């Protein structure tokens, strides 16, 4: 247990892209889980890579747990070809729910031992939950356990955790919904939605936040160099 100093402002890790950092009041909030969801190709992995590179550029270490097929080529485009940034990027590819849980436990041990870590990213957190959705009885306990590990990492070490999520069509309402339902929504403090507007143009919207008005948004562009506020 530690006493919270209410005179200190909440910390953030910036992306380094003005329009997005402005929308998020400085970037990803420390000590909480942020979820970003959207359809395939909306820019979720680009978003995650940008925040990873921002932390790496500040000299910190980042753990990146990947289930989507991490593109080294795209990472290097956004990083401006700076291969040195990869020295502090701990990239782990997971192929199952069990693999993902082991990666999270390993990450927890690493962060417990080393204060240099400044961010944990899981891209995508829900991929293997979707892939193994037929084993419905095992999903809630497994998701709860993994979210508990992530929450502990974030709160105990005051680092942001960014998870990407996918969407599905709700058969009753016909609307797009983020995967994970109550278990995920209850654990995350910030939820962001990515929407496609035009080719290369995206909308980032606040769905849930502790201190930012829900529903506000900003537009940005996906370029060869990464995310930008202007084309």
N, C-alpha and C positions, 0 to 999 in steps of 0.2 A: 504494500500500500504506500502511496506517496501523496503528499499534499499538492493540490493544484494551485499554482500562482495565477490568480485571476487578473493580475496587472499586466501579464505578458500576453501579447497578441498571439493568436493561433498561427502556427507556421505553415508555409506552403512550399511546394516544389514547382517552379514555373516550367512551362513548356518552352518558352522562348519565342512564342508566336503571339504578337500583341493582342489580337482580337480574342483569342482563346483565353489567354491569361487574364485579360480584362473581364471577360464573362465569368471566370472562375474566381474573381477577386484575388488573383495572384498565382493560381495554379492548383495542383492537387493538394488537398488538405492533409496535413500530417496527422498520424494517429487514427485514421479511419480508412475504411474500405470504400473505394470508388468503383462503381460499375458503369461500363459504357456498352450499350447494345445497339444493334442495327442489322440490317440485312447484309447478305454477303456482298463484298465489294464496296461497302459504304465507307471504309477507311479505318476500321477499328485497329487493325495491326499497325497502320501508319501512325495512328494516335499513340499507341503503346510505345512504338519505337522512338517517337519524338521525345516522349517523357524520359525514356531510358537514356537517350543520348544527352539530354539536358543534365541529368544527374552525373553521367560519365564525364561530361565536359567540366563539371565542377570538381572533378578529382575523386568522386565517390564511386563505390561499387554498387552494382545492380544485379539482382537475380531475376532471370527471365525464364519462366516455365512455359514451354511451347507445346501445343497440341494441334496447331493449325498448319505447320509447315513453314517455319521461319525462313524468310528470304534474306540471305546474306547480301545479295546484290542490292536489294532495296534498302537494307540497313546502311550499307556503305554509301548509297546515293544520298540519304538523309544526313549521314555523318560527314559528308563532304570528302569522302575517301580517306578519312583519318583512321588508319588501321590500329593505331595505338589505343583507341577507345575500347577495342575488344579485349584488352588485357584485364580490364576490371568488370567485364560482362560475363556473368556466370549463366550460361545458356544450357537448359536441360530440356530434352525432348521426352515427352511422356506418351505412352501408347495404350494406357488403360487407366481405370479409376484407381486400381491398386498402385500403379506406377506413379500416378499423380499424388496420391497420399504420401508415398515414400519420399517424393521430391519435396513436398511441403515440410515433412518432418526433418529432412536433411537441411532444408533452408532455415528452419527454426534453429537448429543446432549451430549452423554457420553464423547466423545473425546474433545468437546468444554469445558466441565466442569473439566476434569481431565487430567493433563499433563503426567500421568504415562503410557498412552497407546503408544505403539511403533510400532504397526502393525495392519493392517486390512486385513483379508483374506476372499474371497468369493469363495467357492468351491461347486458347479460350478456356475459361474455368468450366464451362458446361458442356464442352464437346463430348467428353466420354460419358457424362450423365445421359446425354441424348442417345449416344450410340448403344448404351446398355439399358435403354428405357424399358425393355421387356422384363427386366428383373426389378419390378416396381417395389417389391417389399424391401429391397436393399438400398433404394435410392435415398429416402429421407435421412436415415441414420448416417449414411456415408457422407451426404452433403453437409449435414449438421457438424459432423466431426471435422471435415475439412474447413468449414467456415469458422469453427472454433479455433483451429490452429492459426488460420489467417488473422482472425481478430486479435489473438494473443500477440502475434508478431507485431501487428500494427500498433496496438495500444502500449505494449511494454517497451517498445523501442522507438516510439514516436516517429514512425516512418509511414509514408503513404503506401497503400496496397492498391494496385489497379488491376481489375479483372475485366476481361471482355466477355460478352455474352451474345448469344444468338437469339433469333426471334422465330415464332411460329404463328400460324393463323388459328385463333380460337374458333372452334367449330360452332359454338353457340352464338357468339357475337359477330363473328366474321372479321374481327379486328386483329391486328398484329399484337402479340404479347411477347415480353421477354421471358426466356426459359428460367425455371427455378421457382417461380411462384412465391409463396409466403416465406419459405425458409431463406431464400436469397434476399428478398425485399426487407426482411426484418433485420438482417445482419449488416447490410450496407447503409452508409449514411448519405452517400451521394450517388444519384443515378443520372446518367447522361444518355441522351438518345441521339444517334446519328441518322440523318435522312439524306437520300439522294435528291438533288434538285435538277441538275443538268449534268452532262458528262464533265467530270472533273470538278463539279461544284457541289458542296455539301452544306447541310445545316446541322449545327450542334445545339441541342435544346436541354435546358435544365428540367428534369422530371422530379427530382427530389434533392433537397439540400438543406442543411441546418441553418444557413444564414443568407441564402440567395433566393429571391422570388422564383417560384416554380413557373415554368412556361416561357421565360425569357430565352433568347437564342442569339446566335451569331452565325454568319455565313463565312465559309472559307473555301479554299481551292486545294485540290490535290495536284501537285506539279511533279516534274521529274526530280526536283530538289527536295521534295517533301510537302509539308503543309504550309500554306501562305495565306495571308489575309486578302491579297489582291492577285489577279492572274498575271 
